[in-house]
Amino acid sequence: MKKIKKIGLSIFLFTSLFLGVLSPHGLAMDDGIIAVVNDEVITLKDLHDYIRQTYIGLVAEGVRGPQLKDIMLDLEKNGINKLIEDKIILTKANEIGMEVRDKLIDQRVARVKSRYASEQDFLNSLIEHGATVTDLRNKILEQLKIKYVIDHEVKAKIFVNPQEVTDFYEQNKKDFLRKERVNVDSIYIMTDNDKAGAEKKAKEALSFLQEGKDFKTISEQYSDTPSVGIVEKGQFLPEIEDVIFALEEGQISSLVEVESGYYIFKPIGKIPASIASLREVNDTVFNLLYKNKFRQRFTNWLDKLKKQAYIEIKH
């Protein structure tokens, strides 16, 4: 029977642990029991290590900036619950004999190392965050075990049949409206620190086009980039779209100045707004239904594991 109590650890303590303001060896409370899961005791040190190793794993994988900050802020609020959930899932993995070959861990570590200029840079990064290669390997081991048991227990039991895809499409056709589009040939001449020179070059290209020269030939001679191709309303800057969608098919625009250069456009085909066909969006609908089923099945599976476990969170 599951038993749950609330925990009263302050966000200040979590933040201090995350930022490294408090050394894990200097915390008098480190050995304090904060939760019990089945027959396993979880101490404050366990929670600190979990947050620290999660942070190290994310940094090693190249997660940075706002994404890293958001994940760590979520751990400040929900770290104990996430740790408990991981413990429960790992228990299930061990019960069914889930194993991870060392070769797979080696491959993941090698992939992490490849993000750094040298192995020494990789080791220095770990040291900087108070970790070792062993810490990283242990985290990877747990991550892979969790992934594999979820694949086995949840993902392998999800099935989306073709009729479900068709039904969803028919019931939500309005969500698959494709805006008006134009297939556009274009010439783009970069300013590149010489606005006057770029403008002169663009005007020269335009004059040739106005004389009836072949657009593709002039593009090959003057353009710094390939043609923009199919443009959908809302995809480009308004000053560009206003020109493109106002042109008739085959009509050549005047020069369109943007911050970094000059454009010349020629629509070669217009595609009116329409509902995308089921064939066109089949994969999108399938993936959406699959994700929804996974989310629901995973929640139910995890809730079942929690109900079967003994969980006590200390005040």
DRENDO-1510 file (C-alpha; in Angstrom, 1 decimal, always signed):
<recs>
REC; n; res; u; v; w
REC; 1; MET; +0.0; +0.0; +0.0 .
REC; 2; LYS; +1.3; +3.4; -1.0 .
REC; 3; LYS; +1.9; +6.0; +1.7 .
REC; 4; ILE; +2.8; +9.6; +0.7 .
REC; 5; LYS; +3.6; +12.6; +2.8 .
REC; 6; LYS; +4.6; +16.1; +1.7 .
REC; 7; ILE; +8.1; +17.4; +1.9 .
REC; 8; GLY; +9.1; +20.8; +3.3 .
REC; 9; LEU; +12.6; +21.5; +1.8 .
REC; 10; SER; +13.1; +25.1; +0.8 .
REC; 11; ILE; +13.8; +26.3; -2.7 .
REC; 12; PHE; +16.8; +28.1; -1.3 .
REC; 13; LEU; +18.5; +24.8; -0.4 .
REC; 14; PHE; +17.8; +23.4; -3.8 .
REC; 15; THR; +19.2; +26.5; -5.5 .
REC; 16; SER; +22.2; +26.4; -3.3 .
REC; 17; LEU; +22.9; +22.8; -4.2 .
REC; 18; PHE; +22.4; +23.5; -7.9 .
REC; 19; LEU; +24.6; +26.5; -8.0 .
REC; 20; GLY; +27.3; +24.9; -5.9 .
REC; 21; VAL; +27.1; +27.6; -3.2 .
REC; 22; LEU; +27.0; +24.8; -0.6 .
REC; 23; SER; +29.6; +22.0; -0.8 .
REC; 24; PRO; +28.0; +18.6; -0.6 .
REC; 25; HIS; +30.6; +17.6; +2.0 .
REC; 26; GLY; +29.9; +20.6; +4.1 .
REC; 27; LEU; +26.2; +20.0; +4.5 .
REC; 28; ALA; +25.4; +18.8; +8.0 .
REC; 29; MET; +21.9; +17.7; +6.7 .
REC; 30; ASP; +23.3; +15.6; +3.9 .
REC; 31; ASP; +22.7; +12.3; +5.7 .
REC; 32; GLY; +19.1; +13.3; +6.7 .
REC; 33; ILE; +16.5; +11.0; +5.4 .
REC; 34; ILE; +14.0; +12.8; +3.1 .
REC; 35; ALA; +12.1; +9.9; +1.6 .
REC; 36; VAL; +11.6; +6.1; +1.6 .
REC; 37; VAL; +10.8; +4.2; -1.5 .
REC; 38; ASN; +9.9; +0.6; -0.9 .
REC; 39; ASP; +12.9; -0.6; +1.2 .
REC; 40; GLU; +15.3; +2.1; -0.1 .
REC; 41; VAL; +16.1; +5.2; +1.9 .
REC; 42; ILE; +16.7; +8.5; +0.1 .
REC; 43; THR; +18.9; +11.1; +1.8 .
REC; 44; LEU; +19.4; +14.7; +1.1 .
REC; 45; LYS; +22.8; +13.7; -0.4 .
REC; 46; ASP; +21.0; +11.4; -2.8 .
REC; 47; LEU; +18.9; +14.2; -3.9 .
REC; 48; HIS; +21.9; +16.5; -4.2 .
REC; 49; ASP; +23.7; +13.9; -6.3 .
REC; 50; TYR; +20.7; +13.4; -8.5 .
REC; 51; ILE; +20.4; +17.1; -9.3 .
REC; 52; ARG; +24.1; +17.5; -9.7 .
REC; 53; GLN; +24.4; +14.4; -12.0 .
REC; 54; THR; +21.4; +15.6; -14.0 .
REC; 55; TYR; +23.1; +19.0; -14.5 .
REC; 56; ILE; +26.4; +17.4; -15.4 .
REC; 57; GLY; +24.7; +15.0; -17.9 .
REC; 58; LEU; +22.8; +17.9; -19.6 .
REC; 59; VAL; +25.9; +20.1; -19.8 .
REC; 60; ALA; +27.9; +17.2; -21.2 .
REC; 61; GLU; +25.2; +16.6; -23.9 .
REC; 62; GLY; +25.5; +20.2; -24.9 .
REC; 63; VAL; +22.3; +21.6; -23.3 .
REC; 64; ARG; +22.9; +25.3; -22.5 .
REC; 65; GLY; +21.2; +28.6; -21.9 .
REC; 66; PRO; +17.5; +29.0; -21.3 .
REC; 67; GLN; +16.8; +25.3; -21.9 .
REC; 68; LEU; +19.2; +24.2; -19.2 .
REC; 69; LYS; +17.9; +26.9; -16.8 .
REC; 70; ASP; +14.3; +25.8; -17.3 .
REC; 71; ILE; +15.2; +22.2; -16.6 .
REC; 72; MET; +17.1; +23.0; -13.5 .
REC; 73; LEU; +14.4; +25.4; -12.2 .
REC; 74; ASP; +11.9; +22.5; -12.6 .
REC; 75; LEU; +14.2; +20.2; -10.7 .
REC; 76; GLU; +14.4; +22.8; -7.8 .
REC; 77; LYS; +10.6; +22.5; -7.5 .
REC; 78; ASN; +10.1; +18.8; -8.4 .
REC; 79; GLY; +13.5; +17.2; -7.8 .
REC; 80; ILE; +12.3; +14.8; -5.1 .
REC; 81; ASN; +9.3; +13.7; -7.1 .
REC; 82; LYS; +11.4; +13.1; -10.2 .
REC; 83; LEU; +14.0; +11.2; -8.2 .
REC; 84; ILE; +11.3; +9.0; -6.7 .
REC; 85; GLU; +9.8; +8.3; -10.1 .
REC; 86; ASP; +13.2; +7.4; -11.5 .
REC; 87; LYS; +13.8; +5.1; -8.5 .
REC; 88; ILE; +10.5; +3.4; -9.1 .
REC; 89; ILE; +11.1; +2.9; -12.9 .
REC; 90; LEU; +14.6; +1.6; -12.2 .
REC; 91; THR; +13.2; -0.9; -9.7 .
REC; 92; LYS; +10.9; -2.1; -12.5 .
REC; 93; ALA; +13.8; -2.3; -14.9 .
REC; 94; ASN; +15.7; -4.5; -12.4 .
REC; 95; GLU; +12.7; -6.7; -11.7 .
REC; 96; ILE; +12.4; -7.6; -15.4 .
REC; 97; GLY; +16.2; -8.1; -15.7 .
REC; 98; MET; +16.8; -5.1; -17.9 .
REC; 99; GLU; +20.5; -4.8; -18.7 .
REC; 100; VAL; +22.6; -2.3; -20.6 .
REC; 101; ARG; +25.8; -3.4; -22.3 .
REC; 102; ASP; +29.0; -1.5; -21.5 .
REC; 103; LYS; +29.4; -1.0; -25.3 .
REC; 104; LEU; +26.3; +1.2; -25.4 .
REC; 105; ILE; +27.5; +3.3; -22.5 .
REC; 106; ASP; +30.9; +3.6; -24.2 .
REC; 107; GLN; +29.2; +4.8; -27.4 .
REC; 108; ARG; +27.2; +7.4; -25.5 .
REC; 109; VAL; +30.3; +8.6; -23.6 .
REC; 110; ALA; +32.2; +8.8; -27.0 .
REC; 111; ARG; +29.4; +10.9; -28.4 .
REC; 112; VAL; +29.6; +13.3; -25.5 .
REC; 113; LYS; +33.4; +13.5; -25.9 .
REC; 114; SER; +33.0; +14.4; -29.5 .
REC; 115; ARG; +31.3; +17.6; -28.5 .
REC; 116; TYR; +34.6; +18.8; -27.1 .
REC; 117; ALA; +37.8; +20.0; -28.9 .
REC; 118; SER; +39.9; +17.4; -27.0 .
REC; 119; GLU; +39.6; +14.7; -24.3 .
REC; 120; GLN; +41.3; +17.1; -21.9 .
REC; 121; ASP; +38.6; +19.7; -22.5 .
REC; 122; PHE; +36.0; +17.0; -21.8 .
REC; 123; LEU; +37.7; +16.0; -18.6 .
REC; 124; ASN; +38.2; +19.7; -17.6 .
REC; 125; SER; +34.5; +20.3; -18.1 .
REC; 126; LEU; +33.6; +17.4; -15.8 .
REC; 127; ILE; +36.1; +18.6; -13.2 .
REC; 128; GLU; +34.7; +22.1; -13.4 .
REC; 129; HIS; +31.3; +20.8; -12.4 .
REC; 130; GLY; +32.6; +18.5; -9.7 .
REC; 131; ALA; +32.1; +15.3; -11.6 .
REC; 132; THR; +34.1; +12.3; -12.8 .
REC; 133; VAL; +33.8; +10.1; -15.9 .
REC; 134; THR; +32.3; +7.5; -13.5 .
REC; 135; ASP; +29.5; +9.9; -12.5 .
REC; 136; LEU; +28.7; +10.4; -16.2 .
REC; 137; ARG; +28.7; +6.7; -16.9 .
REC; 138; ASN; +26.4; +6.0; -14.0 .
REC; 139; LYS; +24.0; +8.7; -15.2 .
REC; 140; ILE; +24.0; +7.3; -18.7 .
REC; 141; LEU; +23.4; +3.8; -17.4 .
REC; 142; GLU; +20.4; +5.0; -15.5 .
REC; 143; GLN; +19.1; +7.0; -18.4 .
REC; 144; LEU; +19.4; +4.0; -20.8 .
REC; 145; LYS; +17.7; +1.6; -18.3 .
REC; 146; ILE; +14.8; +4.0; -17.9 .
REC; 147; LYS; +14.6; +4.5; -21.7 .
REC; 148; TYR; +14.6; +0.7; -22.4 .
REC; 149; VAL; +12.1; -0.2; -19.7 .
REC; 150; ILE; +9.7; +2.5; -21.0 .
REC; 151; ASP; +10.2; +1.2; -24.6 .
REC; 152; HIS; +9.5; -2.3; -23.4 .
REC; 153; GLU; +6.6; -1.6; -21.0 .
REC; 154; VAL; +4.9; +1.4; -22.7 .
REC; 155; LYS; +6.0; +2.1; -26.3 .
REC; 156; ALA; +5.9; -1.5; -27.5 .
REC; 157; LYS; +2.2; -1.7; -26.5 .
REC; 158; ILE; +1.1; +1.4; -28.5 .
REC; 159; PHE; -0.6; +0.9; -31.8 .
REC; 160; VAL; -2.2; +3.5; -34.1 .
REC; 161; ASN; -4.3; +1.9; -36.8 .
REC; 162; PRO; -4.9; +3.6; -40.2 .
REC; 163; GLN; -8.6; +4.1; -39.4 .
REC; 164; GLU; -7.7; +6.2; -36.4 .
REC; 165; VAL; -5.6; +8.4; -38.6 .
REC; 166; THR; -8.4; +8.8; -41.1 .
REC; 167; ASP; -11.0; +9.6; -38.5 .
REC; 168; PHE; -8.8; +12.2; -36.8 .
REC; 169; TYR; -8.1; +13.9; -40.2 .
REC; 170; GLU; -11.8; +14.0; -41.1 .
REC; 171; GLN; -12.8; +15.4; -37.8 .
REC; 172; ASN; -10.0; +18.1; -37.8 .
REC; 173; LYS; -9.7; +19.1; -41.5 .
REC; 174; LYS; -9.8; +22.8; -40.7 .
REC; 175; ASP; -6.5; +22.3; -38.8 .
REC; 176; PHE; -4.8; +21.2; -42.0 .
REC; 177; LEU; -5.5; +24.4; -44.0 .
REC; 178; ARG; -2.6; +25.4; -46.2 .
REC; 179; LYS; -2.3; +29.1; -46.8 .
REC; 180; GLU; -1.9; +30.6; -50.2 .
REC; 181; ARG; +1.6; +29.8; -51.7 .
REC; 182; VAL; +3.7; +31.1; -54.5 .
REC; 183; ASN; +6.5; +29.3; -56.3 .
REC; 184; VAL; +9.1; +32.1; -56.8 .
REC; 185; ASP; +12.3; +32.5; -58.8 .
REC; 186; SER; +14.5; +35.0; -57.1 .
REC; 187; ILE; +17.8; +36.8; -57.4 .
REC; 188; TYR; +19.5; +38.0; -54.2 .
REC; 189; ILE; +22.5; +40.3; -54.1 .
REC; 190; MET; +24.1; +40.7; -50.7 .
REC; 191; THR; +25.2; +44.2; -49.5 .
REC; 192; ASP; +28.3; +42.7; -47.8 .
REC; 193; ASN; +29.7; +46.0; -46.5 .
REC; 194; ASP; +29.3; +47.6; -50.0 .
REC; 195; LYS; +25.7; +48.9; -50.3 .
REC; 196; ALA; +26.4; +51.1; -53.3 .
REC; 197; GLY; +28.2; +48.3; -55.2 .
REC; 198; ALA; +25.4; +45.8; -54.3 .
REC; 199; GLU; +22.7; +48.3; -55.5 .
REC; 200; LYS; +24.6; +48.9; -58.8 .
REC; 201; LYS; +24.9; +45.1; -59.4 .
REC; 202; ALA; +21.2; +44.6; -58.6 .
REC; 203; LYS; +20.1; +47.4; -60.9 .
REC; 204; GLU; +22.3; +45.9; -63.7 .
REC; 205; ALA; +20.7; +42.5; -63.2 .
REC; 206; LEU; +17.2; +44.1; -63.2 .
REC; 207; SER; +17.9; +46.0; -66.4 .
REC; 208; PHE; +18.9; +42.8; -68.2 .
REC; 209; LEU; +15.7; +41.1; -67.1 .
REC; 210; GLN; +13.6; +44.1; -68.3 .
REC; 211; GLU; +15.3; +43.7; -71.7 .
REC; 212; GLY; +13.9; +40.2; -71.8 .
REC; 213; LYS; +17.0; +38.2; -70.8 .
REC; 214; ASP; +16.4; +34.7; -69.3 .
REC; 215; PHE; +15.8; +34.9; -65.6 .
REC; 216; LYS; +17.6; +31.7; -64.8 .
REC; 217; THR; +20.7; +32.8; -66.8 .
REC; 218; ILE; +20.8; +36.2; -65.0 .
REC; 219; SER; +20.3; +34.5; -61.7 .
REC; 220; GLU; +23.2; +32.2; -62.3 .
REC; 221; GLN; +25.4; +35.2; -63.1 .
REC; 222; TYR; +24.3; +37.6; -60.3 .
REC; 223; SER; +22.5; +35.9; -57.4 .
REC; 224; ASP; +24.4; +35.1; -54.2 .
REC; 225; THR; +21.8; +32.5; -53.1 .
REC; 226; PRO; +19.5; +29.9; -54.8 .
REC; 227; SER; +15.9; +30.9; -55.5 .
REC; 228; VAL; +13.6; +31.1; -52.5 .
REC; 229; GLY; +11.2; +28.5; -54.0 .
REC; 230; ILE; +7.7; +28.0; -52.6 .
REC; 231; VAL; +6.7; +30.8; -50.2 .
REC; 232; GLU; +3.7; +30.5; -47.9 .
REC; 233; LYS; +1.9; +33.5; -46.5 .
REC; 234; GLY; +3.3; +34.4; -43.0 .
REC; 235; GLN; +6.7; +32.8; -43.8 .
REC; 236; PHE; +8.7; +35.8; -44.9 .
REC; 237; LEU; +9.0; +39.4; -43.9 .
REC; 238; PRO; +5.9; +41.5; -44.7 .
REC; 239; GLU; +7.8; +43.8; -47.1 .
REC; 240; ILE; +8.8; +40.7; -49.1 .
REC; 241; GLU; +5.5; +39.0; -49.1 .
REC; 242; ASP; +3.6; +42.2; -50.0 .
REC; 243; VAL; +5.6; +42.2; -53.3 .
REC; 244; ILE; +5.6; +38.5; -54.0 .
REC; 245; PHE; +1.8; +38.0; -53.6 .
REC; 246; ALA; +1.0; +41.2; -55.5 .
REC; 247; LEU; +2.9; +40.1; -58.6 .
REC; 248; GLU; +1.2; +38.3; -61.5 .
REC; 249; GLU; +2.7; +35.0; -62.7 .
REC; 250; GLY; +5.7; +35.7; -64.8 .
REC; 251; GLN; +5.9; +39.3; -63.7 .
REC; 252; ILE; +9.3; +40.6; -62.6 .
REC; 253; SER; +9.4; +42.8; -59.5 .
REC; 254; SER; +11.4; +46.0; -59.0 .
REC; 255; LEU; +14.3; +45.9; -56.6 .
REC; 256; VAL; +13.2; +44.9; -53.0 .
REC; 257; GLU; +15.7; +46.2; -50.4 .
REC; 258; VAL; +16.1; +44.3; -47.2 .
REC; 259; GLU; +18.6; +44.9; -44.4 .
REC; 260; SER; +21.3; +42.7; -45.9 .
REC; 261; GLY; +20.8; +43.2; -49.6 .
REC; 262; TYR; +18.5; +43.4; -52.6 .
REC; 263; TYR; +15.9; +40.9; -54.1 .
REC; 264; ILE; +14.3; +40.6; -57.5 .
REC; 265; PHE; +11.3; +38.2; -57.7 .
REC; 266; LYS; +9.5; +36.4; -60.4 .
REC; 267; PRO; +6.5; +34.2; -59.5 .
REC; 268; ILE; +6.4; +31.1; -61.7 .
REC; 269; GLY; +3.3; +29.5; -60.2 .
REC; 270; LYS; +0.5; +30.3; -57.6 .
REC; 271; ILE; -1.0; +27.8; -55.3 .
REC; 272; PRO; -4.4; +28.8; -53.8 .
REC; 273; ALA; -5.2; +28.1; -50.1 .
REC; 274; SER; -6.5; +24.6; -49.7 .
REC; 275; ILE; -6.9; +21.7; -47.2 .
REC; 276; ALA; -3.9; +19.4; -47.2 .
REC; 277; SER; -4.8; +15.9; -48.3 .
REC; 278; LEU; -4.7; +12.9; -45.9 .
REC; 279; ARG; -1.8; +11.5; -47.9 .
REC; 280; GLU; +0.2; +14.7; -47.3 .
REC; 281; VAL; -0.4; +14.9; -43.5 .
REC; 282; ASN; -0.6; +11.2; -42.8 .
REC; 283; ASP; +2.7; +11.0; -40.9 .
REC; 284; THR; +1.9; +14.2; -39.0 .
REC; 285; VAL; -1.4; +12.8; -37.8 .
REC; 286; PHE; +0.1; +9.4; -37.0 .
REC; 287; ASN; +2.9; +11.0; -34.9 .
REC; 288; LEU; +0.4; +13.2; -33.1 .
REC; 289; LEU; -1.9; +10.3; -32.2 .
REC; 290; TYR; +1.1; +8.2; -31.2 .
REC; 291; LYS; +2.4; +10.9; -28.8 .
REC; 292; ASN; -1.0; +11.4; -27.3 .
REC; 293; LYS; -1.3; +7.6; -26.7 .
REC; 294; PHE; +2.2; +7.4; -25.3 .
REC; 295; ARG; +1.6; +10.3; -22.9 .
REC; 296; GLN; -1.6; +8.7; -21.6 .
REC; 297; ARG; -0.2; +5.1; -21.4 .
REC; 298; PHE; +3.0; +6.3; -19.7 .
REC; 299; THR; +1.0; +8.3; -17.1 .
REC; 300; ASN; -1.2; +5.3; -16.3 .
REC; 301; TRP; +1.8; +2.9; -16.2 .
REC; 302; LEU; +3.7; +5.2; -13.8 .
REC; 303; ASP; +0.7; +5.7; -11.6 .
REC; 304; LYS; +0.3; +2.0; -11.4 .
REC; 305; LEU; +3.9; +1.6; -10.3 .
REC; 306; LYS; +3.4; +4.3; -7.7 .
REC; 307; LYS; +0.3; +2.6; -6.3 .
REC; 308; GLN; +2.2; -0.7; -6.0 .
REC; 309; ALA; +5.1; +1.0; -4.2 .
REC; 310; TYR; +5.6; +2.2; -0.7 .
REC; 311; ILE; +6.4; +5.9; -0.8 .
REC; 312; GLU; +7.0; +8.1; +2.2 .
REC; 313; ILE; +8.2; +11.7; +1.8 .
REC; 314; LYS; +9.5; +13.2; +5.1 .
REC; 315; HIS; +8.7; +16.6; +6.4 .
</recs>
